[in-house]
């Protein structure tokens, strides 16, 4: 069993449903992305569930360090003198 993917038992626990079609409806309602295998079973990434349920931090956009304008002006004035 891979820890990357949820097991069929875990998908059933999260959705509260045993049948694949019912699980699909619940996952659509929860807006959780998944893929369907040729046999009808579902592939759900563990990381997606953790993010959606709040157990893992969502990806944050990296921001550059900010410099306050008054402080930057002071630094520039000191460099010119």
C-alpha positions, 0 to 999 in steps of 0.5 A: 500500500502506498502512502501517496494514495488513499486506500479504498477503505480510506476513500469509503471512510471519507465519503461514507459510501461503499459504491464507486459512483456514490463516492464520486458524487460525494467527492465532487460535492466536497470539490476534492480532485480524483481520478477514476481507474478503468475498473471504476475504483478511485485514485485520491491523493493523500496530500489533497485530502490533508490540504482540503481538511486542514491537516497540511499547509496549503501552498503559499506564494513566495513573496520577496522581502518588503522594505518600508518606503520611509526606511528605504529613503533614509538608507538612500539619503545616508548613502548619498552623503 
